[in-house]
């Protein structure tokens, strides 16, 4: 099947207007594993904004002739774009938000490659060095705003949700916008778009002239969850672990809407941090919410957490069903506590440097068949460590569902095998089966599981 494509050239709009010769050479290098390939794939994902497609491999195959090149000029640079999805254009002209996102990709690709990965100043083998790198990525992107009150609400949830759930995310976003809160999400469709869309109306009614709709993504997921058109500040973090840490250090209040394995991964990550002994007592407003139709979904999530991680983990969050205004009020009160705590400890509003995140949680997890098989999914470990390992299991399933590297691995070697204590695996199997039955795994088409559950009855 052929798809309508467009060729064009564009110039930056106040973002990274010049490149050094070395930077341009790195982006033009088409060798195996080159920076250009990563830049090309992320750029294609941005240009695919608004299309109902969450299969990274299918996107790359559909637009196999797509390419993007850097043109060096005496007065700056231009991007030469070939065979781009026509949906990124109106009357032959690229949509302004898409054009901004393209240069955000360029900015972050260059910065991470030149200033983080190739810079001995950032020791990514230590917890402190990793956090320092995340700080610099966010500062370079211009999203850290000093001298502003805490008002960023991070919203997590699935890209594949029902219409009822999507409309509810807009209602919550509207209530947040009326109270002047800015929204930060994973920047994709579904529960990542709805709160932003609702907040725009709330901001407009309150005459908030510069509402912020911030999106954090990473190269592995961007093709499956391209930035939605409302995002006006986009940041590309190097991997999912740094993306998750960026959310926790940047946000002030956290809301979780219904979702699938990606949302479960985020929940387990945040619980793995909050259950760490050094973080106990730290104000961290966390609300799970959805419409009445999602009540059973949250009952399943809550039961899974209670059975596997215990009552202390359940005390880390509140569940509010079908009450958008109460959600906003709960977040508002929580953020006031966050502000008081930051003031008491002389910590910045714009970046939480005191939160303890173990280096084990910061390390990139590569979801190979061997790594997935070797995960320790048993109760013979502290709860925060078990939560981290469960997070990795769900992260691997996300990769097998929507990331090109994961999809290729499944096609080549078959399903990922997840092995652990029978009690844990039975509950995980039931939760995943519920996600499949509720059509939370994919936006389109029939879902074929990329995993199999193996129960160790002897454990």
C-alpha positions as CSV (number, residue, x, y, z in Angstrom):
1,X,0.0,0.0,0.0
2,X,1.3,3.5,-0.9
3,X,1.0,6.4,1.4
4,X,1.0,10.1,0.5
5,X,4.4,11.7,1.2
6,X,5.9,15.2,0.8
7,X,9.4,16.6,0.2
8,X,10.3,19.9,1.8
9,X,13.1,22.0,3.4
10,X,12.6,23.9,6.7
11,X,14.7,26.2,8.9
12,X,14.8,26.3,12.7
13,X,12.5,28.6,14.6
14,X,14.7,29.8,17.4
15,X,16.0,26.3,18.2
16,X,19.5,25.2,17.5
17,X,20.1,27.4,14.5
18,X,23.7,26.4,13.9
19,X,25.7,23.2,14.1
20,X,29.4,22.6,14.4
21,X,31.1,20.6,11.6
22,X,31.5,17.6,13.9
23,X,27.9,17.7,14.9
24,X,26.7,17.9,11.3
25,X,29.1,15.0,10.3
26,X,27.7,12.8,13.1
27,X,24.2,13.3,11.9
28,X,25.1,12.7,8.3
29,X,27.0,9.5,9.0
30,X,24.8,6.6,7.8
31,X,27.0,3.8,9.1
32,X,25.6,0.9,11.2
33,X,24.4,2.1,14.6
34,X,25.0,5.7,13.6
35,X,23.4,8.8,15.3
36,X,21.8,9.5,12.0
37,X,19.6,6.4,12.1
38,X,18.4,7.3,15.6
39,X,17.7,10.9,14.5
40,X,15.9,9.7,11.4
41,X,13.6,7.3,13.3
42,X,12.7,9.9,16.0
43,X,12.1,12.5,13.3
44,X,9.8,10.2,11.4
45,X,7.8,9.5,14.7
46,X,7.3,13.2,15.2
47,X,6.1,13.6,11.6
48,X,3.6,10.8,12.2
49,X,1.8,12.8,14.9
50,X,-1.9,12.2,15.0
51,X,-1.9,8.9,13.1
52,X,-3.4,5.8,14.8
53,X,-0.3,3.6,14.7
54,X,1.6,2.3,17.7
55,X,3.8,-0.3,16.0
56,X,7.3,1.2,15.6
57,X,8.4,-1.5,13.1
58,X,5.3,-0.9,10.9
59,X,5.9,2.8,10.9
60,X,9.5,2.4,9.8
61,X,8.4,-0.1,7.1
62,X,5.5,2.1,5.9
63,X,7.8,5.0,5.3
64,X,11.0,3.2,4.4
65,X,12.0,5.9,1.9
66,X,11.8,8.6,4.5
67,X,15.1,10.5,5.1
68,X,16.2,13.7,6.7
69,X,19.5,15.5,6.0
70,X,21.3,18.5,7.4
71,X,22.1,21.3,5.0
72,X,24.9,23.6,6.3
73,X,24.6,27.2,5.1
74,X,26.7,30.3,5.9
75,X,23.9,31.7,8.0
76,X,22.7,28.5,9.7
77,X,21.2,25.1,8.9
78,X,18.2,23.8,7.1
79,X,16.6,20.3,7.2
80,X,16.1,18.6,3.9
81,X,13.1,16.2,4.4
82,X,12.2,13.5,1.9
83,X,9.1,11.3,1.7
84,X,7.6,12.6,5.0
85,X,4.0,11.6,6.0
86,X,1.6,14.1,4.4
87,X,-0.4,14.3,7.7
88,X,2.3,16.6,9.1
89,X,1.4,19.3,6.5
90,X,-1.5,21.6,5.8
91,X,-1.8,23.0,2.3
92,X,1.8,21.8,1.7
93,X,3.2,23.6,4.7
94,X,4.5,21.8,7.8
95,X,2.3,22.3,10.9
96,X,4.1,24.7,13.3
97,X,4.0,22.4,16.3
98,X,5.4,19.5,14.3
99,X,8.2,21.7,13.0
100,X,9.0,22.8,16.6
101,X,9.1,19.1,17.7
102,X,11.5,18.2,14.8
103,X,14.1,20.8,16.1
104,X,13.5,19.6,19.7
105,X,14.6,16.1,18.5
106,X,17.7,17.6,16.9
107,X,18.5,19.7,20.0
108,X,18.3,16.7,22.3
109,X,20.0,14.2,20.0
110,X,23.0,16.5,19.6
111,X,23.2,17.4,23.3
112,X,23.0,13.9,24.6
113,X,25.5,12.6,22.1
114,X,28.0,15.5,22.4
115,X,27.6,16.7,25.9
116,X,26.5,13.6,27.9
117,X,27.5,10.4,26.2
118,X,30.9,11.7,25.1
119,X,31.6,13.7,28.2
120,X,33.7,12.2,31.1
121,X,32.1,14.8,33.4
122,X,29.0,12.7,33.7
123,X,29.7,9.4,35.3
124,X,26.6,7.4,34.3
125,X,27.9,4.4,36.3
126,X,26.9,6.3,39.5
127,X,23.6,7.5,40.9
128,X,24.8,11.0,41.3
129,X,26.3,11.2,37.8
130,X,23.1,9.9,36.2
131,X,20.9,12.4,38.1
132,X,23.3,15.2,37.1
133,X,23.0,14.2,33.4
134,X,19.2,14.3,33.6
135,X,19.4,17.8,35.2
136,X,21.5,19.1,32.3
137,X,19.3,17.5,29.6
138,X,16.3,19.2,31.1
139,X,18.1,22.5,31.6
140,X,19.4,22.5,28.0
141,X,15.8,21.9,26.8
142,X,14.7,25.0,28.7
143,X,12.0,23.3,30.8
144,X,13.5,24.1,34.3
145,X,12.0,27.4,35.4
146,X,13.4,29.0,38.5
147,X,11.4,31.5,40.5
148,X,8.1,29.8,39.8
149,X,5.8,28.1,42.3
150,X,5.4,24.3,42.1
151,X,2.6,23.7,39.7
152,X,3.6,20.8,37.3
153,X,1.2,17.8,37.4
154,X,2.5,14.6,35.8
155,X,-0.2,12.6,34.2
156,X,0.4,8.9,33.3
157,X,-2.0,6.5,31.6
158,X,-2.4,4.3,28.5
159,X,-2.3,5.3,24.9
160,X,-5.0,2.7,24.2
161,X,-8.0,3.6,26.3
162,X,-11.7,3.7,25.9
163,X,-13.6,6.8,24.8
164,X,-15.2,7.1,28.2
165,X,-11.8,7.0,29.9
166,X,-10.3,9.5,27.4
167,X,-13.2,12.0,28.0
168,X,-12.6,11.6,31.8
169,X,-8.9,12.5,31.4
170,X,-10.0,15.7,29.7
171,X,-12.3,16.6,32.6
172,X,-9.5,16.1,35.1
173,X,-7.2,18.2,32.9
174,X,-9.9,20.9,32.8
175,X,-10.1,21.0,36.6
176,X,-6.3,21.2,36.8
177,X,-6.2,24.0,34.3
178,X,-8.8,26.0,36.2
179,X,-6.4,25.9,39.2
180,X,-3.5,27.1,37.1
181,X,-1.6,23.8,36.9
182,X,0.7,22.9,34.0
183,X,0.6,19.4,32.6
184,X,3.5,17.0,31.9
185,X,2.9,13.6,30.3
186,X,4.6,10.9,28.2
187,X,3.3,13.2,25.3
188,X,1.6,10.4,23.3
189,X,-2.2,9.9,22.5
190,X,-4.9,8.7,24.9
191,X,-4.4,9.5,28.6
192,X,-1.3,11.5,27.7
193,X,-3.2,13.8,25.4
194,X,-6.6,14.2,27.2
195,X,-5.3,16.0,30.3
196,X,-3.5,18.5,28.1
197,X,-6.6,19.1,26.0
198,X,-8.7,19.6,29.0
199,X,-6.2,22.0,30.6
200,X,-6.1,24.2,27.5
201,X,-9.8,25.1,28.2
202,X,-9.2,25.6,31.9
203,X,-6.3,27.8,31.1
204,X,-8.2,29.8,28.5
205,X,-11.1,30.5,31.0
206,X,-8.6,31.7,33.6
207,X,-6.7,33.7,31.0
208,X,-3.5,31.7,31.6
209,X,-1.6,33.0,28.6
210,X,1.3,30.6,28.6
211,X,0.1,27.2,29.7
212,X,2.7,24.6,29.6
213,X,2.1,21.2,28.0
214,X,5.3,19.3,28.5
215,X,6.1,15.9,27.0
216,X,8.9,13.6,28.0
217,X,9.7,10.7,25.7
218,X,12.6,8.5,24.6
219,X,13.9,7.0,21.3
220,X,12.6,3.5,22.0
221,X,9.0,4.5,22.5
222,X,8.5,7.7,20.4
223,X,7.5,5.8,17.3
224,X,4.8,3.9,19.2
225,X,3.7,7.0,21.1
226,X,4.4,10.1,18.9
227,X,4.1,13.5,20.5
228,X,0.5,14.7,20.4
229,X,-0.1,18.1,18.8
230,X,-0.8,19.9,22.0
231,X,2.7,19.4,23.5
232,X,4.5,22.8,23.4
233,X,7.7,21.6,25.2
234,X,9.2,18.3,24.1
235,X,12.2,16.6,25.6
236,X,13.8,13.4,24.3
237,X,15.5,11.5,27.2
238,X,18.1,8.8,26.3
239,X,16.2,5.8,27.6
240,X,13.1,4.8,29.6
241,X,14.9,4.8,32.9
242,X,16.1,8.4,32.6
243,X,12.7,9.4,31.3
244,X,11.0,8.0,34.4
245,X,13.5,9.7,36.7
246,X,13.0,13.0,34.9
247,X,9.2,12.8,35.6
248,X,9.8,12.2,39.3
249,X,12.3,15.0,39.8
250,X,10.5,17.5,37.6
251,X,6.9,17.0,38.6
252,X,5.1,18.1,41.8
253,X,1.9,16.1,41.7
254,X,1.2,12.8,40.0
255,X,-2.0,11.3,38.5
256,X,-2.4,7.8,37.0
257,X,-5.2,7.1,34.6
258,X,-6.2,3.7,33.3
259,X,-3.6,2.1,31.0
260,X,-1.9,-1.1,30.1
261,X,1.6,-2.5,30.7
262,X,3.3,0.8,30.2
263,X,1.2,2.4,32.9
264,X,1.9,-0.6,35.2
265,X,5.6,-0.1,34.6
266,X,5.3,3.5,35.6
267,X,3.3,2.6,38.8
268,X,5.9,0.0,39.8
269,X,8.8,2.4,39.1
270,X,7.3,5.1,41.3
271,X,6.5,2.6,44.1
272,X,10.0,1.2,43.9
273,X,11.3,4.7,44.6
274,X,8.7,5.6,47.3
275,X,9.2,2.3,49.2
276,X,12.9,3.0,49.6
277,X,13.6,3.7,53.3
278,X,15.3,7.0,52.7
279,X,12.2,8.4,50.9
280,X,9.7,7.6,53.6
281,X,8.0,10.7,54.9
282,X,8.7,12.7,51.7
283,X,5.5,14.4,50.5
284,X,4.6,12.8,47.1
285,X,0.9,13.4,46.0
286,X,-0.1,10.4,43.9
287,X,-3.6,9.7,42.8
288,X,-5.1,6.9,40.7
289,X,-8.3,8.0,39.0
290,X,-10.7,7.1,36.2
291,X,-14.4,7.2,35.4
292,X,-16.9,4.8,37.1
293,X,-16.3,2.3,34.3
294,X,-12.6,2.1,35.3
295,X,-13.4,1.2,39.0
296,X,-12.8,-2.5,38.4
297,X,-9.5,-1.7,36.6
298,X,-8.1,0.1,39.7
299,X,-9.5,-2.6,42.0
300,X,-7.3,-5.1,40.0
301,X,-4.2,-2.8,40.2
302,X,-4.7,-2.2,43.9
303,X,-5.1,-5.9,44.7
304,X,-2.0,-6.7,42.6
305,X,0.0,-4.1,44.6
306,X,-1.3,-5.2,47.9
307,X,-0.8,-8.9,47.3
308,X,2.7,-8.5,45.9
309,X,4.2,-5.4,47.6
310,X,2.0,-5.1,50.7
311,X,-0.1,-2.5,52.6
312,X,2.8,0.0,52.8
313,X,2.9,0.3,49.0
314,X,-0.9,0.8,49.0
315,X,-0.5,3.7,51.4
316,X,1.6,5.5,48.8
317,X,-1.4,6.5,46.7
318,X,-5.1,7.4,46.8
319,X,-7.8,6.0,44.5
320,X,-10.5,8.5,43.5
321,X,-13.2,7.3,41.1
322,X,-15.3,9.5,38.9
323,X,-14.7,12.8,40.6
324,X,-12.4,15.2,38.6
325,X,-12.8,18.1,40.9
326,X,-11.8,16.1,44.0
327,X,-8.7,14.8,42.1
328,X,-7.6,18.4,41.4
329,X,-8.2,19.4,45.1
330,X,-6.2,16.4,46.3
331,X,-3.3,17.3,44.0
332,X,-3.6,20.9,45.0
333,X,-3.3,20.1,48.7
334,X,-0.4,17.6,48.0
335,X,1.6,20.2,46.1
336,X,1.2,22.7,48.9
337,X,2.9,20.0,51.2
338,X,5.6,19.5,48.5
339,X,6.3,23.3,48.5
340,X,6.6,23.4,52.3
341,X,8.9,20.4,52.3
342,X,11.2,21.9,49.6
343,X,11.3,25.2,51.5
344,X,12.2,23.4,54.7
345,X,15.1,21.5,53.1
346,X,16.2,24.4,50.8
347,X,15.5,22.3,47.7
348,X,14.6,23.8,44.3
349,X,11.0,23.8,43.2
350,X,12.0,23.0,39.6
351,X,14.1,19.8,40.3
352,X,13.8,17.4,43.2
353,X,17.4,16.6,44.1
354,X,16.7,15.0,47.5
355,X,14.6,12.1,46.3
356,X,16.7,8.9,46.6
357,X,16.7,6.8,43.4
358,X,19.0,3.8,43.6
359,X,21.5,3.3,40.7
360,X,19.9,-0.1,40.1
361,X,16.7,1.7,39.0
362,X,18.7,4.1,36.8
363,X,20.5,1.5,34.8
364,X,19.2,0.8,31.3
365,X,17.4,-2.5,31.2
366,X,17.8,-4.2,27.8
367,X,14.8,-6.5,27.3
368,X,16.6,-9.4,25.7
369,X,15.3,-12.9,26.1
370,X,18.1,-13.8,28.5
371,X,17.6,-10.7,30.6
372,X,13.8,-11.2,30.8
373,X,14.3,-14.9,31.8
374,X,16.8,-14.0,34.5
375,X,14.7,-11.4,36.3
376,X,14.3,-12.1,40.0
377,X,10.5,-12.2,40.5
378,X,10.3,-13.6,44.1
379,X,9.6,-12.2,47.6
380,X,13.1,-13.0,48.9
381,X,14.1,-9.4,48.5
382,X,13.1,-6.0,49.8
383,X,9.8,-4.7,48.5
384,X,11.4,-1.7,46.7
385,X,13.8,-4.1,44.9
386,X,10.9,-6.5,43.9
387,X,9.0,-3.5,42.6
388,X,12.0,-2.5,40.4
389,X,12.3,-6.1,39.0
390,X,8.6,-6.2,38.3
391,X,9.0,-2.8,36.5
392,X,11.6,-4.3,34.3
393,X,9.3,-7.2,33.4
394,X,6.6,-4.9,32.3
395,X,9.1,-2.7,30.5
396,X,10.1,-5.8,28.4
397,X,6.5,-6.4,27.5
398,X,6.2,-2.8,26.4
399,X,9.2,-3.3,24.2
400,X,7.8,-6.5,22.7
401,X,4.5,-4.7,22.0
402,X,5.6,-1.5,20.4
403,X,9.4,-1.0,20.1
404,X,11.0,-2.1,16.9
405,X,13.9,-3.8,18.7
406,X,11.5,-5.8,20.9
407,X,9.2,-6.7,18.0
408,X,12.2,-7.9,16.0
409,X,13.5,-10.0,19.0
410,X,10.1,-11.7,19.4
411,X,9.9,-12.5,15.7
412,X,13.4,-14.0,15.8
413,X,13.4,-15.9,19.1
414,X,9.7,-16.2,20.1
415,X,8.0,-15.0,23.2
416,X,9.8,-13.6,26.3
417,X,9.7,-16.1,29.2
418,X,8.9,-14.6,32.6
419,X,9.7,-17.0,35.5
420,X,9.2,-16.5,39.2
421,X,7.3,-17.5,42.4
422,X,4.0,-19.1,41.5
423,X,2.0,-16.7,43.6
424,X,3.6,-13.6,41.9
425,X,3.3,-15.1,38.4
426,X,-0.3,-16.1,38.8
427,X,-1.2,-12.6,39.8
428,X,0.8,-11.1,37.0
429,X,-0.7,-13.5,34.5
430,X,-4.2,-12.5,35.7
431,X,-3.4,-8.8,35.5
432,X,-2.0,-9.1,32.0
433,X,-4.9,-11.2,30.8
434,X,-7.2,-8.4,32.0
435,X,-5.2,-5.8,30.0
436,X,-5.6,-8.0,26.9
437,X,-9.4,-8.5,27.5
438,X,-9.9,-4.8,28.0
439,X,-7.9,-4.0,24.8
440,X,-5.3,-2.0,26.6
441,X,-2.3,-3.5,24.8
442,X,-2.6,-2.0,21.3
443,X,-4.5,0.8,19.5
444,X,-5.4,-1.3,16.4
445,X,-5.5,-4.9,15.4
446,X,-5.6,-8.1,17.3
447,X,-3.1,-8.4,20.1
448,X,-0.7,-11.3,20.1
449,X,1.1,-11.7,23.5
450,X,4.9,-11.3,23.3
451,X,5.4,-13.1,26.6
452,X,4.7,-16.3,28.4
453,X,4.4,-16.9,32.2
454,X,6.4,-19.6,33.8
455,X,5.5,-20.5,37.4
456,X,8.1,-21.8,39.7
457,X,6.0,-24.0,42.0
458,X,9.1,-25.1,44.0
459,X,9.9,-21.5,45.1
